[in-house]
Amino acid sequence: MELKVSSRSHGDHAIVTASGEIDLYTAPRLHSELAAVIASSAPGSRVIVDMSGVEFCDSTGMNVLLTCLRQARERGGELELAAPRLAVRKILQVTGLDSVFTIGQDPAVLPGT
């Protein structure tokens, strides 16, 4: 399955929307979009990844999210996940990453949105 990634500015933060499957083959697309958004955002900015359309995310995808979280934090910002589906939530829980990321139900109602 293909991965579609788009981004838009929304006030003081950016929203990156992903849909499809994030795996070894599609993760580079997510990484390049997130890295570009983080690099072009003002220091201290929030980047919200809308995961509502992501049906699957393997360890490669989780590594991309962690790498981009580190990049955002190095710039004084934050990378947050919004509305992950049950399958992705389970991966976050099993790996303990649910305690690393801020996870919200809806990108429009995350804290500070």
Contacts in CASP RR format, 6 or more apart in sequence:
PFRMAT RR
TARGET T0000
AUTHOR 0000-0000-0000
METHOD contacts of the structure
MODEL  1
MELKVSSRSHGDHAIVTASGEIDLYTAPRLHSELAAVIASSAPGSRVIVD
MSGVEFCDSTGMNVLLTCLRQARERGGELELAAPRLAVRKILQVTGLDSV
FTIGQDPAVLPGT
1 20 0 8 1.000
1 21 0 8 1.000
1 55 0 8 1.000
1 56 0 8 1.000
2 20 0 8 1.000
2 21 0 8 1.000
2 26 0 8 1.000
3 18 0 8 1.000
3 19 0 8 1.000
3 20 0 8 1.000
3 21 0 8 1.000
3 22 0 8 1.000
3 26 0 8 1.000
3 29 0 8 1.000
3 30 0 8 1.000
4 17 0 8 1.000
4 18 0 8 1.000
4 19 0 8 1.000
4 20 0 8 1.000
5 16 0 8 1.000
5 17 0 8 1.000
5 18 0 8 1.000
5 29 0 8 1.000
5 30 0 8 1.000
5 33 0 8 1.000
6 16 0 8 1.000
6 17 0 8 1.000
6 33 0 8 1.000
7 14 0 8 1.000
7 15 0 8 1.000
7 16 0 8 1.000
7 17 0 8 1.000
7 33 0 8 1.000
7 36 0 8 1.000
7 37 0 8 1.000
8 14 0 8 1.000
8 15 0 8 1.000
8 17 0 8 1.000
10 48 0 8 1.000
10 113 0 8 1.000
12 45 0 8 1.000
12 46 0 8 1.000
13 45 0 8 1.000
13 46 0 8 1.000
13 47 0 8 1.000
13 48 0 8 1.000
13 113 0 8 1.000
14 37 0 8 1.000
14 41 0 8 1.000
14 45 0 8 1.000
14 46 0 8 1.000
14 47 0 8 1.000
14 48 0 8 1.000
15 47 0 8 1.000
15 48 0 8 1.000
15 49 0 8 1.000
15 50 0 8 1.000
15 82 0 8 1.000
15 107 0 8 1.000
16 33 0 8 1.000
16 34 0 8 1.000
16 37 0 8 1.000
16 47 0 8 1.000
16 48 0 8 1.000
16 49 0 8 1.000
16 50 0 8 1.000
17 49 0 8 1.000
17 50 0 8 1.000
17 53 0 8 1.000
18 30 0 8 1.000
18 49 0 8 1.000
18 50 0 8 1.000
18 51 0 8 1.000
18 53 0 8 1.000
18 54 0 8 1.000
19 52 0 8 1.000
19 53 0 8 1.000
19 54 0 8 1.000
20 26 0 8 1.000
20 53 0 8 1.000
20 54 0 8 1.000
20 55 0 8 1.000
20 56 0 8 1.000
21 54 0 8 1.000
21 55 0 8 1.000
21 56 0 8 1.000
21 57 0 8 1.000
22 30 0 8 1.000
22 54 0 8 1.000
22 56 0 8 1.000
22 57 0 8 1.000
22 58 0 8 1.000
22 60 0 8 1.000
22 61 0 8 1.000
22 64 0 8 1.000
23 56 0 8 1.000
23 57 0 8 1.000
23 58 0 8 1.000
23 60 0 8 1.000
23 61 0 8 1.000
24 58 0 8 1.000
24 60 0 8 1.000
27 60 0 8 1.000
27 61 0 8 1.000
27 63 0 8 1.000
27 64 0 8 1.000
30 61 0 8 1.000
30 64 0 8 1.000
31 64 0 8 1.000
31 67 0 8 1.000
31 68 0 8 1.000
34 47 0 8 1.000
34 49 0 8 1.000
34 64 0 8 1.000
34 65 0 8 1.000
34 68 0 8 1.000
34 79 0 8 1.000
35 68 0 8 1.000
35 71 0 8 1.000
37 47 0 8 1.000
38 45 0 8 1.000
38 47 0 8 1.000
38 68 0 8 1.000
38 71 0 8 1.000
38 72 0 8 1.000
38 75 0 8 1.000
38 79 0 8 1.000
39 71 0 8 1.000
41 47 0 8 1.000
41 75 0 8 1.000
43 75 0 8 1.000
43 76 0 8 1.000
43 77 0 8 1.000
44 75 0 8 1.000
44 76 0 8 1.000
44 77 0 8 1.000
44 78 0 8 1.000
45 72 0 8 1.000
45 75 0 8 1.000
45 77 0 8 1.000
46 72 0 8 1.000
46 77 0 8 1.000
46 78 0 8 1.000
46 79 0 8 1.000
46 80 0 8 1.000
46 112 0 8 1.000
47 68 0 8 1.000
47 72 0 8 1.000
47 77 0 8 1.000
47 78 0 8 1.000
47 79 0 8 1.000
47 80 0 8 1.000
48 79 0 8 1.000
48 80 0 8 1.000
48 81 0 8 1.000
48 82 0 8 1.000
48 107 0 8 1.000
48 110 0 8 1.000
48 113 0 8 1.000
49 65 0 8 1.000
49 79 0 8 1.000
49 80 0 8 1.000
49 81 0 8 1.000
49 82 0 8 1.000
50 82 0 8 1.000
50 83 0 8 1.000
50 107 0 8 1.000
51 57 0 8 1.000
51 81 0 8 1.000
51 82 0 8 1.000
51 83 0 8 1.000
51 84 0 8 1.000
51 85 0 8 1.000
51 88 0 8 1.000
52 82 0 8 1.000
52 83 0 8 1.000
52 84 0 8 1.000
52 85 0 8 1.000
52 107 0 8 1.000
53 83 0 8 1.000
53 85 0 8 1.000
54 84 0 8 1.000
54 85 0 8 1.000
54 88 0 8 1.000
55 85 0 8 1.000
55 87 0 8 1.000
56 87 0 8 1.000
56 88 0 8 1.000
57 87 0 8 1.000
57 88 0 8 1.000
57 91 0 8 1.000
62 91 0 8 1.000
62 92 0 8 1.000
62 95 0 8 1.000
62 97 0 8 1.000
65 79 0 8 1.000
65 81 0 8 1.000
65 97 0 8 1.000
65 101 0 8 1.000
66 97 0 8 1.000
66 100 0 8 1.000
68 79 0 8 1.000
69 78 0 8 1.000
69 79 0 8 1.000
69 100 0 8 1.000
69 101 0 8 1.000
71 79 0 8 1.000
72 78 0 8 1.000
72 79 0 8 1.000
73 79 0 8 1.000
78 102 0 8 1.000
79 101 0 8 1.000
80 101 0 8 1.000
80 102 0 8 1.000
80 103 0 8 1.000
80 104 0 8 1.000
80 110 0 8 1.000
81 92 0 8 1.000
81 101 0 8 1.000
81 102 0 8 1.000
81 103 0 8 1.000
81 104 0 8 1.000
82 103 0 8 1.000
82 104 0 8 1.000
82 105 0 8 1.000
82 106 0 8 1.000
82 107 0 8 1.000
82 110 0 8 1.000
83 104 0 8 1.000
83 105 0 8 1.000
83 106 0 8 1.000
83 107 0 8 1.000
84 92 0 8 1.000
84 103 0 8 1.000
89 98 0 8 1.000
89 103 0 8 1.000
91 97 0 8 1.000
92 98 0 8 1.000
92 101 0 8 1.000
92 103 0 8 1.000
102 110 0 8 1.000
102 111 0 8 1.000
104 110 0 8 1.000
107 113 0 8 1.000
END
